[in-house]
Amino acid sequence: MTATSKATPTPGKIALAPRTAARVATVQGLYQMDLAGTDLNAVIDEFVRLRFPKPPGDEAAAGADAAFFAELLRGVVRRQRDIDPLVDQQLAEGWRLVRIDAIVRAILRAGVFELMERPDVPGRVVINEYINVAHSFFSDDEPKVVNGVLDKLAHKLRAAEFNRDDPRSK
């Protein structure tokens, strides 16, 4: 399997919302940077010029919010040293981020970045979006792993938001 074939989700007939498409593209871009060592700015340029303008169904990232995509990609790269240890702490004993699938790693990094840096996006929305992104790439247990890790981190990173919404805390 080539690096690009695994990093391409199953295309759907329905166009994704611009931010959802940007999240999918962010995962693809992180995967490309991780496996091929492609430069951050080259990835952003490739997606914005070549992938986003395609019609829905031809490219999972078609119609993506380019500014949101660039913010996510740059943010994950900038905060990766903070993100990776947080994710490592949530993985099962004996597992480390470097040992898990590169796509799952990209999904978790992007999701954690949003939880850390985008308080304008509700935590539950972030978790749901990245579970859906995981479902676009995987049909096995990977979406459950994404859900578990992001949920635990959301409760830590956004404790006030989750305590406020939790009926047990009232």
Steps between C-alpha positions, in 0.01 A plus 500: 500500500639837409506800731236679298260208463459453874472872562208530263163448666221325322347776289135572553244636260400775744725801538643546847444822692796734445644456851449123494679483165778715651537251787523208256759695299695578818524130579610427142756780514642387835522147364683623191741704710559207736563232239645693208667779694324763290550862611210667681466787252522262203213292644285808557570623146421159346168467678385857441599509132431141392268316734250751638376629161397149378133407482348306793547127456829542314689601813402462867643845572309675221345824616701510823538819701858581396569744783376254763708221341818711502435604861453139610804370314729779620364472853557127527858542379557792740349320803610143424748492791211580734245276330696174473565451875132567574394232252768257624357525853155393376609197299485149644798389704787398278378708206658822387389746236789402271372138497147569384378533142617824334142600408376446857800700623409787264133491606593513868750781453249712308221430749716584801618820334139611455420415861801704613478800269145535369268575794250639248433141389316304772695201629226253412499634144877450474471141625208422267672653197817296548305179565331563164839569340625168643195323356586641157836319514426189711225245555652319800578616854697815415201737539447357851863574586461856370182541705660368819816707480332825396224461759750452784708795384195721449398442860849607610560786257147640524397393847277803555311438176442133574417547869245766407333262254515194727170451689688301765693814599183692593 
